[in-house]
Amino acid sequence: MTPVLVIGYVWPEPNSTAAGSRMMQLLEFFISEGFSVTFATTASESIHRANLESLNISIIPIKLNDSSFDVFLKDLQPQMVVFDRFMMEEQFGWRVHAICPDALKILDTEDLHFLRNFRELEFIGKNPLSTKESELAKREIASIYRCDLSLIISEVEKKLLNDDFNIPENLLLYLPFLIKKITSEEIAFLPKFEEREHFVSIGNFRHAPNADAIMHLKREIWPIIRKKLPDVQMHIYGAYPAAKITQLHDPKNGFLIQGWAKDAAEIVKKARISLAPLRFGAGLKGKLIEAMQCGTPNITTSVGAEGIPGSLDWNGFIEDSPEGFAACAVELYTSKTPWKQAQENGFKILDYRFSSAEFHNVFHNRLADLKKNLKQHRMENFTGAMLLHHRVKSTYYLSRYIEVKNELLNLKKSEEF
């Protein structure tokens, strides 16, 4: 079996984050292709992490700036290495290049971090420089060049990389969420309009756009909805809520902070409407894809819907103003016919835009072509080779310095005992 190494930024938590769902989809793809998968990460184990062992995925803890990773690579000899976000490529890419130069290097961007950061700074009024002047953009795009292929989750972000940064087409692959087709039998078992009640919103609160959306919902939108629908509740779920979120819990006004959802899909299926008033962010919003899978219509913003429907009708409404957002929520909550149409729109978006069967085939073919023509592919990527050359040199000496420094600290501690 072909060994594949995935270097994770964090443990995948599919019930907590869209990034966790994305990672699980990739891992399942590699398993379906017959690869032997090893997941390695420097992150502390989280209580909500997926049970990777049940999928026969090997779990390996690794350390930053430590030669033990070199030994691990020599033993594993992976033929493909997947970096979970550009930070992992920065930290481990040079070691992979040195130990396994022929391994295919894949970067999963999740979303473009520099774009998300730019939009957040712009939103809070810090007047950021253009994305091209962003240090984060330079780091992230350098990482894209150093890899053989980067997976881009949103068509909007791929177009930005192609048009604004002139990234060659052969370095990028549009690979969105990989969603299995929902059968007519599964749709028939979903709760009907009359069987559902209340509004729901789900999101990991360590993600700044989610925290802002819930505060915006509580302060600007929910009072308008509640005035029109005094007996309806707003249920907020999400992992790792900070105090500023838990303090929004307001049973008197039907605004309920529920915490982490063990089974988010079951909760969303029972709700009549999902709300996601996101005001900044990047990538694709997993909570909206999940709502469609659950047959739950959604009200979101233009930021929330970005990259999802293409030219298809949204599964609800897209509205940026608090007043318009609230009005759409009330209309969809109380009207069965448009609710049913919105639900059908969601199923259509999933079928036409996120078919796992279609994109599995696209990814499979791209990997096969890269393996066959890797030498020529790398020769054509001179910018990547140049960046890799200088990155290896600079990172090598910095990492070795930190490694020796840590060894001296450990020696000093042992002498003190």
N, C-alpha and C positions, 0 to 999 in steps of 0.2 A: 504494500500500500504506500502511496506517495505521502511523505510526511509534510504537513503544513503547520507552520507556527503562527499563531495569532498573538500579538503583543497588545494586551488590553490596557487602556488608560484607567479604566475602572472595571469592577466586576459587572457583567450584564445583569440588569434588573428589569426584565420585561414588564413587570407589573408596576414599575415606578417611573420609567422614563422611555421616551421614544427611541433614544439611543440604545437602550437595552433591548428593545424589540428588534431594532435594526441589526444589532450584533447577533442576536439569536437567529435571525433569518439568514445571515451570512454563514454562520456555523452550520446550520441545517443544510445549506446549499453544498458546502464542502463535504459534509457527511454523505449527502445524496450522490456526490460525484465519486465516492469511494476513497476519499482521502483519509489519512490518519491524522487527526487534529489534536494539537497541543495548544492549550490556552495558558499564557504566561502573563503575569502582571505584578507590578510593584505595589499595588493598592492593598490596603488592609481588607480582610474579608468582611463583606457586608451581610447583615441579617436577612436582607431581601434578595440576595443573589440567586440566580437560576441554578438548578441542579444539573451542572454540566456533566457530572459523572454518569448520570442516567443515560446520556447520549454517547457514552464511551469516549468522552473527551478527556485527555490527560490534563491535570491541573499542576502547574509549576509556579511557585513563588520565585521572583527574581529581584535583584537589587540594582539600584542605580550606581554607576561608577564603581563597578566591582568586576574583577576578572573572572569571577565564578560564572558570569553569563557567557564568557568566551568558551569555557569548558563545556557548559551546557550546549552551546551551539555546535561545538565539534562532535559531541556525542549524538545529537539529534540529526544533524545534517539535513535541515529542511530544504525542500526544493522550491518552496514558496513561503514568503514571510508577509503577513498582513499587519500593517501598523494601524492601530485604532486611534485615529487623529494624528495630526502632524507632530505633536509634542513627542509621541513615542518614536517617530522616525528621527527626530532631532537627537533623542537620547540614545537610541540603540541602532540607528541606521548604519553608522560608520563601523560598528562592530560586526554587523551582518555582512557588510561589504568586505571586510577584512577576512572573516572566517568562512563565509559562504558566498563568494563573489558571483557564482552562477545561479543563485537562488532568485526566483522571480519576486520582485518587491512591489507590493500592492499597498496603496494608501487609501483607507476609508475615511473620507473627510468628515462624515456625519452631517455637518453643515459647514459653511465657510465661516470660521471663527472671526476672521477680520471683518467680515460683513456684519455679523451679529454685533460685534463690539462697536463698529462705526455707527450702526443704527441706534444702539443704546446711548452712546455719547451724544448723538444728534438729538435724540428724544429728550434727554435731561438738560439740554441747552448748553453743552460744553463746547459747541462749535468745533467739531473735530476737523482735522485735515481731510483731504480727499482720500479715498481708499488707496490710491496709488502712492500716497505719501505716508501711509501707515506702516509702522515697523512690524506690526503683526502680519500685515499683508505680505511684506517682503519675506518674512520667515515661512509663512504658510505656502506661498508660491514657490519658494526655493525647495521646500520639501516635495511639492508636486513634481518639480523638474527632476529631483534626485530619484524618484521612484519610476518604475516601468509603467505603471498604470495607476490612476487615481479614480476612485469611485465617487461620482457626484450625484447626490440624492435629488437635486432639484434642477429642472430644465432652466429656470431663471438663473441659477448660480453657474451652470455650465455655459450659458450664453455670456454671462459677465466675464468669465475666464477667457472664453474665446475672443470676444469683441474688445473688451477693455484692456486685457493683459496679453492678448495674442498667444495664449497657450496653444500649442499644436493639438489638433484633433486626436492624433494617435496616442496622446498621453492621458486622455480623459475618456471615461465611460459613464454615460447617464444610467444610473442604476437606482431606481426609487425603491420604496417599500415593496416587498415581494409578498403579495397577498393571494392566498389560494381562493379559487372561485367559490362563491357561496351558492350552494345548490338550492333549488326550489323547495326541497324538503326542509332545509335549514331555515329558509325564509318563513315557511308556513308555521314553524314552531316558535317564531319570535312573538313576544307579546304584542297585542293589537293596540290601537290608539286608546280604546276605552280601558284597557288593562294597565295602562301606564299612568304615572302621576309625578308631578314635581319636575324641577330643573336640576341638572347636574353639571359639574365642572370638575375635571380631573387634570392634575399636573404636578410634576416634581417641583417642590418649592425652592430647591437649590438653584433652579433655573430662573434667573431674574425676570424674564418676560412673563413667566407664570405668576410669580408673586405680585408683580405690578398689575396684571390682569385681574386678579382677585380683589385687590384693593380698589381698583377702578370700578369693578362690578359692584362692590359693597357701597361705595360712596356715591357713585354717579348714576348707575343703571338700576340696581335692585330697588331703590325707593320708588322709582316710577312703575316698575313691574308690580311691586307689592301693592301699590295703591289701586291698580286695576284688578289684581288677583290676590285679594287679602288672605285667602286660605291656602295658597300655594307656597311651597318651600323651595329654598335654594340649598342644595347639598354639595358641599365642597370636599373633594377627596384629593389627597396627595401626600407623598412621602416627604419627610424632613421639614415640616412647617416650623418657621421661626416664630418668635413671640408676637411679632407684628401681624402674623397671620392668625394665630390662635386667638388673639385678642379681638378678632373680628366676629367671633362666635356670638350670635345674637338670636337665641331661640324666640324671644318675644316678637321679633320681626321676621322670623322664618328663615334666617340666614345661619346655616349650620356647618361648622367646620368639623369634618368627620375623621380626618387623619388618613393614614395609609389604607389603601384598598387591597385586600388579599386577592380578590378576584374582581378586577375592574370591569371586565366585560359583563359580568352578571349584574353589577350595579347600573351600568349604562343602559343595559337592556330594559331595566325596569323604569327608567326615566322617560318622560315624554319628549323633552327637549334638552340638548346639550348646548351650553353657552361657553364661548371662548373669546372674550373681548381683548385680544392681544394687540398691543400698541407698538411693539418692536420685536425683532427676532429675525431668524434666518432658517433655511432648510425647510423641510416638510414637517407639519405638526401631527405627530402620531395620535394625539387625542382625537383629532378630527377624522382620521382614517378609522380609528377604532369605533367612533360613533357610527360611521357608515356601516361597518361590519355588524354592528348591533341593531341596525335599522332605526337608529335614533337621529332624527333631523337636527340640524345645527344652525345656530346663529353665530357668525364670527365676523372678523374685520377683513379688510383687504390684505393686511399683513398675515393674518391667520390662514387665509385661503391661498396664498401665493404658491404657485407651482403645482397645485392639486387638480383643479378641474379641467385645465386646458380650455377648450372651447365648449365644454359641456356645461349644462345648468347645474348650479350649486344645490346641495341637498338641504336647502333652507333659505337663508338670507345672508348676504354680505353687507354689513353696514358699519360705518366708522363713527358716527355721532352717537352719543349716549341716548339721546331722545329717539333717534331712528332705530337704534339697536333694541331698546326697550319695546318700542311699538311693534317691531317685527317679532319679538319674542312672544308678546301677548297674542298677536294675530295667529301665529303658528300653533301656539299652545291650545287655542280655543277653536280651531278650524280643522275638521277632520280631512276634508278633501285636499287642501294644499299640503297638509301634513303627510298624507299618503303619497302625493306626488313627489314631495321632497325626499321621502324615504326611497322611492324608486330611482330618483336621480342619484342618490348615494350609491346604490347597487351598480348603476350604470358606470359611474366614475371608477369604481373598483375594478369592474370587468374590463373597461377600455383603457385604463391608465396604469393599473398596478398588477397586471396578471403575472403571477409567479411563474407560470408555465412559459410565457413569452420571454420574460427577462432571464429566467434560468438558462434558456437556450442562447440568448444574446451573450450572457456572461461566459457560458461554457465555450462558445465559439471564439470569443475574444481571448480567453486564456490559452486555448489551443493554438491560436495564431501567434500569440506572443512566445510561447514555448518553442514553436517551430522557427521563428524568425528573431529570436532575442538578440543575437549578435548584431544583426543589421539594424534592429530597432534602437539599440543603444548607440550605434555609430551615428545614427541620424539625430540623436539627442545630445548634441555637443554641449549645449548650455547645462544640461543635467550632469554630464561628465565633469565639466569645469567646476560646477558648484560642489559636486561630490568630492573632487580632488581637494579643494580648499577646506571643505567642511571636515573631511577626515583628518587633515593635518591639524586644524585648530582644535577640534573636539578631542582628538587623541591626547594632546598635551594637557588640555584642561582636565580631562577625565583622569588621566594618570596622576596629575597633581593632587586631585581630590582623593583618589584611591590611596596614594602614599600618605597623605595627611590623615586619613581615617585609620590607616594601619598604625601610624605613630600614636594616635589618640588611644587606640585599643591597647597598644603596648604599654603606654603610660598608666592606663587604668589597671592593667594586670600587675604592674610593678607596685602600685599603691596598695594592692591587696596582699 
